[in-house]
Amino acid sequence: QVQLVESGGGLVQPGGSLRLSCAASGSIFSIFGMGWYRQVPGKQRELVAIITSGGRTSYADSVKGRFTISRDNAMTTVYLQMNSLKPEDTAVYYCNGRLRGSTDYVISDYWGQGTQVTVSS
C-alpha cells in the first residue's frame, strides 16, 4: 500500500558527493517524519538523519557538517546530500517514513529497499 523508493546511490571517491532521493507513494494520510538510515553487513542499522513535518532536523554525530537532509513541500520526497564522503560512509542507505496510512489508526514506520553507497579510491 505505502511504498518508499530510494535512488541515487553509487560509487564515489573519498571526498566526493552524492545525493540520495526517497519518494513516498500510496495511500498516505499524513507524514510525521522521514529519515535516512544505513547498514553494513553484520552490523545494526544506524540512524543517519531525520526531518520532521515541521522541518526540524537531526543528524548522527558522524555525519554532522557533511550531510544535509531536506524535503519537498508535501514531504513525499526526501533528499540526503552527502558531501566530503569517507570510506566509513560505505553502506546500504535506507529511507524511513514515520507516517499514518489512509486506512490506519496508528503511526507506523515504513522502509525502502535500500540503495548502495560505496566510497572507495
C-alpha positions as CSV (number, residue, x, y, z in Angstrom):
1,Q,0.0,0.0,0.0
2,V,2.6,2.5,1.1
3,Q,6.0,2.4,-0.7
4,L,9.3,4.2,-0.3
5,V,11.8,4.0,-3.1
6,E,15.4,5.2,-2.8
7,S,17.6,6.2,-5.6
8,G,21.0,8.0,-6.2
9,G,23.4,5.6,-4.7
10,G,26.6,4.5,-6.4
11,L,30.4,4.5,-6.3
12,V,32.3,7.7,-5.3
13,Q,35.8,8.6,-4.4
14,P,36.7,9.8,-0.9
15,G,35.9,13.5,-0.6
16,G,33.2,13.3,-3.3
17,S,29.5,13.9,-3.1
18,L,26.3,12.0,-3.7
19,R,22.6,13.0,-3.4
20,L,20.1,10.3,-2.4
21,S,16.4,10.6,-3.0
22,C,13.4,8.9,-1.5
23,A,9.9,9.0,-2.9
24,A,6.9,8.0,-0.9
25,S,3.7,6.8,-2.6
26,G,0.5,5.1,-1.9
27,S,-2.5,5.8,0.4
28,I,-0.8,8.1,2.9
29,F,-2.9,10.1,5.3
30,S,-0.2,12.1,7.0
31,I,3.6,12.0,7.3
32,F,5.1,12.9,10.6
33,G,8.8,12.5,9.7
34,M,11.2,10.9,7.3
35,G,14.8,9.9,7.6
36,W,17.8,8.0,6.4
37,Y,19.4,5.0,8.0
38,R,22.4,3.0,6.9
39,Q,23.6,-0.6,7.4
40,V,26.8,-2.5,6.8
41,P,26.6,-6.3,6.6
42,G,26.9,-7.8,10.0
43,K,26.1,-4.6,11.8
44,Q,23.0,-3.0,13.1
45,R,21.2,-0.4,11.1
46,E,22.0,3.1,12.3
47,L,20.3,6.5,12.1
48,V,21.9,9.0,9.7
49,A,19.5,11.9,9.6
50,I,15.8,12.7,10.2
51,I,13.5,15.5,9.3
52,T,10.0,16.1,10.8
53,S,7.0,17.6,9.2
54,G,7.8,20.8,10.9
55,G,11.2,20.9,9.3
56,R,13.3,20.1,12.3
57,T,16.4,18.0,11.5
58,S,18.7,15.7,13.5
59,Y,21.9,14.1,12.4
60,A,24.2,11.4,13.6
61,D,27.4,12.8,15.1
62,S,29.4,11.0,12.4
63,V,27.8,13.0,9.6
64,K,27.2,16.4,11.1
65,G,28.6,19.1,8.9
66,R,28.8,16.8,5.9
67,F,25.3,15.5,5.2
68,T,22.1,17.6,4.8
69,I,18.6,16.2,4.8
70,S,15.8,18.1,3.0
71,R,12.3,17.6,1.7
72,D,9.8,18.9,-0.7
73,N,6.7,20.9,0.5
74,A,4.5,17.8,0.6
75,M,7.2,15.8,2.3
76,T,6.6,13.0,-0.2
77,T,10.2,13.3,-1.4
78,V,13.2,13.5,0.9
79,Y,16.8,14.0,-0.1
80,L,20.1,13.4,1.5
81,Q,23.0,15.5,0.2
82,M,26.3,13.8,1.2
83,N,29.5,15.8,0.9
84,S,33.1,15.0,1.9
85,L,32.3,11.3,1.8
86,K,34.6,8.9,3.7
87,P,35.2,5.2,3.2
88,E,33.4,4.6,6.5
89,D,30.2,6.0,4.9
90,T,30.1,2.9,2.7
91,A,26.8,1.2,3.5
92,V,23.3,0.4,2.2
93,Y,21.2,3.5,2.8
94,Y,17.6,3.1,3.7
95,C,14.8,5.6,3.6
96,N,12.4,5.6,6.6
97,G,9.0,7.2,6.8
98,R,7.1,7.6,10.0
99,L,3.5,8.0,8.8
100,R,-0.1,7.1,9.1
101,G,-1.7,5.3,6.1
102,S,-5.1,6.4,5.0
103,T,-6.7,3.2,6.5
104,D,-4.5,3.1,9.7
105,Y,-5.3,4.4,13.2
106,V,-1.7,4.2,14.3
107,I,1.6,5.7,13.2
108,S,4.0,3.2,11.6
109,D,7.5,3.1,10.2
110,Y,7.9,2.2,6.6
111,W,11.2,1.3,4.9
112,G,12.5,1.5,1.4
113,Q,14.5,-1.3,-0.3
114,G,17.9,0.5,0.2
115,T,20.5,1.9,-2.2
116,Q,24.2,1.1,-2.1
117,V,26.7,3.8,-1.4
118,T,30.3,2.8,-1.8
119,V,33.2,5.3,-1.1
120,S,36.5,4.0,-2.4
121,S,39.5,5.2,-4.2
